[in-house]
Amino acid sequence: MASAAENKDQQHPQEKNDKDIVERLLREEPSNRHYAELARLRIRYCSFPGAREIQQNLDAILQRWQMTEEQLFELTRQIHATGQVYKRGNNSQGQDDWS
């Protein structure tokens, strides 16, 4: 039998920053960087036990952009193969934010 602690949603350490990114994706039209951000966040929150609002908004963005997750990942693989979407120094830590 699972304990109450095992069933409790967790808060992701990047959740506050990610909410800002998700809000921007909900407002703006898709671009190569937006596709890459959406794919990155889909990977980050896949099966994450929490951040339900972010997960629901990521689903809504995919629907709005009329894409499946597989189409998104295929597109972002192409984007990353042809150029660097994320450049060092674009975030405050000076490192990529993938975890």
N, C-alpha and C positions, 0 to 999 in steps of 0.2 A: 504494500500500500504506500502511495506517495505521500510525503509529508507536505504540510501547507507551504513550507519554504520552497519546495521543489516546484510547486504550481504557481508561485508568485512571479508576475512579470518583472523583468529586469529593466534598468535604465541603461542605455548604451552610453559610453563616455563621450561620444561625438553627437549625441542626439540634439542638443541645443543648436549647434552649428548646422547640422543636417536639416533641421526644421526650416532654417532660413533658406537653404538651398532649395528645398522642396517647394517652399512658398514662391520662390522666384521661378521655378520650373512651371508651377501652376499658372503664373501670370504671363509668362513670355512665350513667344513662338519658338519652336525647336531650332536648334543650330547644332553644329558638330560638337561643340563643347557641352551643350545641354544633353545631347544623346549620351555622351561619355559620362556625364554626371549621373544621369538616370541609371545607366548600366552599373556604374560603380556602387550606387546606393542600393540597387536591387540585389547585388551580390552581398553587400554588407549586411542587409537586413533579412536575407533569405534564411528562414528558420530561426531567426533571432527571437527569443522568448520575451517579447516586449515591443515597445515602440509601435503599437498597433496603429496609431493615427498616421505615422509616417508610412507604414506599409500600405494602408488603405489609399493614401494620397499617391504613392508610387503606382499603384494599380490604376487609379483614376487618370494619371498622366499618360500611361500607356494607352488607355482607352481613348483619351482625347486626341492623342497623336495617331490613333488607329494602327497600332502595332501590337504584335505579340512579343513576349519576352525573347523568343528565339530570333525574331526579325531584328529586335533592338541589338542583341548580342552580335549578330552577323554584321549589322551596319557598323557597330563600334569596332569590331575587329578590322573592318576595311578602313575606318577612319584612322585607327592607330597604326595600320600598316603603311599608310601614305603620308603620315606626318605626326608630329608631336603635339598632342592636344594639351597636355599638362607640361609646363615648363618649370624647372626649379626656380624658386624664389617668388612664385605667385601666391604662396600662402605664408602666413606669419611664422610658421615653424621652419620654413626653408626645406621641407621634405614632403614627399608625396603622402597623402592621407588615405591609405588603402585599408587600414585595419578597422 
